[in-house]
Amino acid sequence: MGGDRALFFLNELMWNAFAIAAPLLFATLIVGVVIGVLQVATQIQEITLSYVPKLITAGLIMVMLGGWMLARLTQFATSLYQSIPELGA
């Protein structure tokens, strides 16, 4: 396997990882910022006040987009396995 083929697989891996993780990370980031602003405005500094909404948001995103995430990951893994015979040639 040439270096260009390995770099192609690495590039595909990174883009797929970003696409799968981005909705979850962005949703929890937005909820974290909103809760942080509310904590500053009300001067309530309870640590669980920031964790619980983020966990609920992460759970909801996983329920809503989990099928798509798994399908994308499965498609990527299948394409990797199907390319194995080409690597030996």
C-alpha positions, -999 to +999 in steps of 0.1 A: +000+000+000+014+033-010+016+064+012-011+082-009-036+054-003-029+054+035-033+092+035-066+088+016-079+064+042-067+087+071-084+116+054-117+097+051-114+085+087-110+121+100-139+135+080-162+107+090-152+111+126-159+148+124-192+144+107-204+118+132-192+137+163-201+172+152-239+173+159-234+159+194-205+182+202-222+213+188-255+207+206-238+202+240-217+232+234-247+254+227-265+241+258-234+246+279-230+282+267-267+290+274-266+274+309-233+293+316-249+326+306-279+318+328-256+309+357-237+342+354-269+362+351-286+346+381-253+340+401-263+304+408-231+284+407-244+249+411-222+224+392-249+199+384-269+227+368-245+225+338-240+188+336-276+175+337-289+196+307-258+186+287-264+149+294-301+152+285-291+170+252-265+144+244-291+116+250-317+133+228-292+138+200-281+102+202-317+090+200-325+113+171-293+109+151-280+076+163-293+056+133-277+080+109-244+080+129-243+042+129-252+039+092-224+063+083-199+044+105-210+011+090-207+024+055-172+036+061-162+003+077-177-017+048-158+004+023-126-002+041-132-040+042-141-040+006-109-023-004-086-049+013-082-070-019-071-040-038-043-033-013-025-065-020-023-059-058 
